[in-house]
Amino acid sequence: MFSKIIRYSLMLIYLFRKTNFSGITLKKTNNVVWFRVWGFKFLKDDQFVNYMALVNALSNHGVKFNLSTTRKLGKYSHKNIFLRYSQELDPFKFSNYTNTLHFFCKQLEEQKCVVHPKSEEVLYWENKGFMTEKFFEHNISTPKTFLVKDAEELHEIDLPFPYLIKEEHSSSSEGLHKINSKEDLDKFLLSTNYFSRNKFLIAQELLNMRRDLRVILVGKKVVHFYWRINRSDAWRPTASSYGNDIDFNSFPEQWREFIIEQFQRLNISTGAFDIAWRNDDLSTEPLILEVSPNYQPNPAIDVSDMKITYGEYKSKLLLKNSYESKFVDIVYEITEKLVQDVLKRDDQK
């Protein structure tokens, strides 16, 4: 606990020293950065880093803006509104918190505001039902996938065991279930009462794979990537918290244009693709597992000399090359590119 406090304290010091605040003004402007502060937890939340990166990037580009924590968001019209994703922006704590943020953005757009992110982008955020519908609509290359509305339909899908079930509103490896048999499926349905709270479940083919590729894109460019590698023989989620390796080398260049083209079909300004190949064979067509317009990038660092896993590195107290400082660096770098892309597109309108 003490180590965690020290780590967060050092991160805050680094964060404030790194940030350019020159864009903030008390004078009325057409630009507003809106966020809700929810107590001390806000300062250690990753979204606080995202907000500070946004402040820094706008300031670096000479944009003057007002900071706002108002609860009366509806007072704004004909403004450029910048915000970041967070479940805490839903004061009602709905299961479908995505729709609350989408409602805010949509109402602002109807009041002639330009909102970043756009309301249609928000619908991709931790909303695997909407995402899957759009993958079907735009013919995105994916594993065999079913959108299921009830338990009877789930029992009838054409997928061999084992397969994956993904809950509609979830992130990282939360809400991910491996179903090995009909008994597993019945146990899952009895334990969750899922369909009483959600519109869809997503059932997806379980690929024979031991690694996937996280690709972060801004506009038409790949701005960051890394492999998440499971060195064990057994299947498990590829998140680093499961002890998996992270490799920041060897981007599959033969698929770069394919990946960018798939991303462009979705019409979102930034997002993270999770991509895999059947049998880890890079000569076959990439399969897009998921996309999210909000993401937590792993900063590139070689932990082999430290003789620890990347997951252990993320929780280690270091004064040099700490995970916290490297995380701030990569978030600032990507946000800088995102703001540059957004301002360029706004100028072209």
N, C-alpha and C positions, 0 to 999 in steps of 0.2 A: 504493500500500500504506500509506504514512504517513497519507494523507488518510483512509483507511478506519479506521485505528486511532484517529485523533482523533475521527471520527464516532461510533464505538462507545463510546469513553470518555465523550464528552459525553452520549450517550444513557443510559449507566449512571448518570451523576451525576443527570441529569434524572429518571430512573426512581426512584432511591432517595429523592430529595427529594419526589417526588410521592406516594409510597406510604404509606398508613396501615398500620402494623404492629401496632396495638393489640389485634387479635384473637388474635395468637399467644400461646399459654400453654404452660407446662411441666406444668401440672396435667392430669390425665386428663379428657378430654371425649368427647362422642359424635361429635365432628366431626374429620375428618382430611383434610388436604391432602397428597396423596401425589405425589411426583415423584422421578424418578431423575436425578441429576446425572452427566453424562458428560464431565466435564472442562471446560476453558476454553471450548470450543465452545458449551457450554450457555448461557454468559452472553451470547453474541451471537446466539443462536438466537431466532427470533420466539416460540418457545414459552416462553422465559424471560419475555418481556413478558406473555404470556398468564397465566403463573403469578403474576407480580407483580400483575397486574390482578385476579386472583382473590383474592389475599391482601388487597388494598386494598378490594375490594367487600365481602367478608365482614366485614372490620374496620369498615367504614363502617356496616354494618347490625347491629353489636353482637354478631356471632357469635364465640364463642370456639372456637379449634380448635388442634390439634396439627399441626406440620409433620413429615412422615415421609419419609425416603429409604430405608426398609427394603427389603431384597430378600425379606423374608418377609411378603409381602402377605396370605398366607392366615391369618395370626394374627388378623385382624380379623373380628369378627362383631357384629351389632347396632350398626353405626356408620354415620354419614353420611360417605361417601368422595367427595372432590372431586379430580378430576385433569384434565389437559389432554391433547390429542392430540399424539403424537410418534412417529415411526418408531423413535426411540431407545429407546422402551419395549419394543421387541421385541429381546431379547438374542440371538435366534437368526438374525435377518436373513432371515426367510422372504420369498419373493416376495409372499405374502398376509399381510403384517404386520398387516392389519386384524383377522384372526382371532385373533392373539395378544392384542391389546388387548381384543377381544370376550370371549375366554376369561377374562381377568383379571376383567372386570366381571361376567360371568355367574356365575363362582365366588363372587364377593363377594355377589352378590344371593342366591345359594343359601344363603349363610351369614347371611342376614337383614340384610344391609347395604343401604342406599339409596345408589346410585352415581350421580354426576353427571359425565359423561353416562351415561344408561341403556345397558344392553348392546345393546338393539335400535337405538339411535341410532348406536352405534359402527359398526354394519354398513354404514352409508351412507358412512363415511369412506374416501375414495379407493378405492372399491369399486364401479366402474361396472357390474359384472355384477349385483350385488344391487340397486343403485339402479334399473337398467333394469327388472328384474323387478318392483320395487315400483311403478314408473311404469306398467307394464302393468296390474298388479293394481288400482291405484287410479284408472285412466283419466286419468292426468296428460296434459295437452296437450303433445305433443312432436312434433318432426319424425319422418318415417318412419324406424323404427329396427329393427334385427335383432340378436338375441343369437345368436352363431355359435359352435359347439362344435368344428368341425374345418375343414380347408382345403376339403374337398369341398363342405361346406355353404356356405362363403363364396363359392365359385364360382357357386353356384346362386341367390343372393339376388336379389330383384327390386328392384334399385336401378340407375339409369343412372349411368354415369361422367360427371363425377367425383363421388366420394362420400368420406366420412371414415371412417377406422378409428380407434377409440379402444382403447387397451390397458386391461385390466381394472383394474389397480392403478397409478394415475398421478394427477398433479395438475398444475394450471396448464396449460401447453401441452405438457408432456412426455407422450410416449406418444400423440401425435396425428399422424395420417398422412393426407395427401390422396392418394387413389388416382385417377389420371387415366385409366387404361386397364388392360386385362387384363395387359399386360406389367408395369405398375407393381405390380399385385397379386401376380404370380408372383415378382417381384423381392423384394417385402416378405416373402413367406412363406419364401423361400429364405434370406434374410438374418437372420431372427429366430428361427426354430425355436420360434415363440411357443407353439403348442399343447402342447408338451412340458412347459411350465412353468405354464400357466394354464388355467382352466376355460372362459373365454369370451373372445371378441373382440366388440366392439360396432361394427357397421356402421351408419352413419347418413347420411341424406339431407344433401347439402350445400346449404344455403339460399343463395339470392341475397340477401346482406345485407352491409352494410359497418359495422354497429354492433350491439352487444348491450348489454343492461341488467343490471348486477349489482345485485341487491336482497337486502339482509340483513334477516332477520326474527327477532324474538324473540317467541315466543308468537303473539299475534294482531296484532302491530304491525310495520310497516316502520320500521326504526331507522336505515337508511343505504342510499344508492343512488348509482350513478353509471353514466353511459354510457361505453363504450369504443368509440372511433370510428376506423375505418380510413379514412384520407383517400386512399389509393391506389386505383387501378382494379383491382388484382389482389387475389385472396383471400389472407388470411393470418390467423393467430390474432390475437385482439383484445387480448392482454395488452400492457401498457404497454411491456414490454421490446422489443417489435417496432416501437416508434416511434409507436404509436397515441396519439390524443388522449384525454383524460379530461374528461368534462363532468358537473358535479355539479348541473346545473339541470334543470328541466322534467321532473318525474316524470309519467308518463302516468296521470293521475288516473282516467280512465275505466276503467282496468284494475286499480285498487288492490284492490278487494274480490275480484275474480277471482283475483289473485295470492295474496292471503291465504287464500282458500278452497282453492286448489290446495296451498298449503303445509300447511294444517291436515289435509288428507287423509293426510299422511305421518306424523303423530303424533311429531314431533320438536320439541324445545324451542327450538332456534335453528338457522339454516342460511342459506346464501347460494344464491339462485337465479341462474342465468345464463339470460336470456330474450332471444329474438329474434322478429322478425316477417318473414314472407316479403316480399321486395322492400322491406324497411324501412317497410312500410305499417302504421301504428299503428291503422288502422281494422279490420284483420284480427285474428283471435284470437292472443294471445301463445302462443309455443311455448317450453316449458321445455327448455333444452338439458341442464342438469345441476343437481344440488343437492349441497351439502356441509355437514355440521354443523361443519366446521372451516374457517376462511377467514382470509385476510389482507386486511383492508379498506384501500383507498386513502383517505388523509385528504383532505378537501376543501380545495383551495387553487388559486387562479388563478395559473397560471404564464405567462400571456400577456405580462405586463410584463417578465418575465425573459428573454423571447425564447429559450426553451428548451422542449423537449418535456417531458412529465411524466416519462418514463423518465429523461431527463437530470437532472431535478430530484431524483429519488430517489437519485441517486449523487453529488450535489453537496454539498460541504462548506459549510454555512451556520451562522452563529451565531444567526440570528434566523429563525423560521419554518422550521426545518430539517425535512426529511422525517421524521427519526427522532423528533423531539419531537411532531410532528403525528400520527405513527403511534401513539406511546404514548397520546396524548390520545384518539384515536378508539377504540383497543382498550379503554382504561379506561372510556370512556363506554358502549360496548356491553356490556362485562362487568358494569358496574353494573346495567344494565337486565336482563341475564340473571339475575344473582343475585337481584335483586328479584323477578323472575317466578318463579324456582325456590322461593324462600322462601314466596312467597304461595301457590303450589300445594301445598307441603308443609303449610302451616297449614290448608289446606282439606280435607286428608285426614282 
